[in-house]
Amino acid sequence: MTSLTKGNIREKEKIKRLYGIALGLLIIVHITSCSSKHKEGHPDSVEQIETFHMHEYGICIDSLNVNRYKIKKGDCLASILTGLGFTSTTSDKISQTVSPYYSPSKLQIGNTYAAITTQDSTSNIEYLVFEKSKTEYVVVDLSSENIKAYEGEKPITLQRKYIEGTITSSLWNAIIDAGVHPLLALKLSDLYAWQIDFFDIKKGDSFRLMYDEAYIDDTTFVDIASIEGAVFTHQGKAYCAIPFKQDSVREYFDEEGNSLRKEFLKSPLDFFRITSRFTNSRYHPILKRYRAHHGVDYAAPVGTPVKTIGDGVVIEKGYQQNGGGNYLKVKHNSMYTTTYMHLSRFAKGINKGSFVKQGDIIAYVGSTGLSTGPHLDFRVYKNNQPINPLTMESPPSLPVKPELKDSFLVVRDKVLRQLDSFQQSTRLYASMPDSLTQEDL
């Protein structure tokens, strides 16, 4: 008999024991219930009636009706309130009351709003609720003469999940094939962005991880709350991700306690003055019109050294005809790239394909292209989308502190044990015959 068959037998015996325990508990509950019924006629017995109330948005709705609507294209707060039957005077009061909590300009198509009314023939609106997101909402209390507004949040519950898989084409497809929300693929690639180039993962690479999903009322999925531990095997090497908090910051570390992330330099220049910031609408001094400026301009003298903010590979070098002048683009990992524009010249040895280390001088400030003076136009892209270099997250790359190392090792061992336990349970379940029925228990 193989160990696999023995495992199946042990698993079935375990299920039988659990089934017997559950049956015994049911019998006890039944006996207790019957005993209580016999005591109902006893003069010393006290009848206790437990009252349950229905709540929604933190409001008791026992005697109210909840009417839900969706914000449609062309809707604004004024039209919504008019459609609900409010006068212009009352609409103005509601708008003024709700604005500090939820600006009327931020109403989004598809979001829900609700009118909570009395159940009598008048159907007076007692409360208005505007959902800002899946979990956040604003309540407008109309039940008294003084209109009030306040914010609320739906309670969230977390459910621990486990997944493992082997990649045949891409991480995204492997996650989808496993029936998991695709957001998990993005979070996992973000987690390992410094260790693994997910555009170069190989067939046969594998992963296993446990994570928490956030739900409303235990049924409505909200988000992938967090990854609670992972092992990604890439080209035969296992990369562990252990969550651990130090200095009030929760980060991920490898088995030895080294941070999985590397820190970016705060700026590509040592001496500078910011003359233009990241914005979706900036007046261009040469083109004489407004357009997006998805970067930061650093004014500095011609010839000021420009440094790369992190390790990477130069993937573009040349002259931009659309106004950027001499420019370089550096790919740091599968997620981040940076662009340096209006350069006067490039550093010696910097070519397409060159590997650069954090702090290396890659070029010099200039005024090439559409420029009114010497400066560096610096841009950062995350997943090919521009982000603000001044506010982007740049987590510490420090390892676990020596005084916290013992605590980290305890957490590491616990996480790895849980992953192993999940893996064993998953494989045992997968090996159980499909024909296993209640009679087998």
Summary of the structure (lengths in Angstrom):
residues: 441
radius of gyration: 30.4
end to end distance: 21.4
largest distance: 99.2
contacts: 1222
relative contact order: 0.09
helix: 25%
strand: 36%
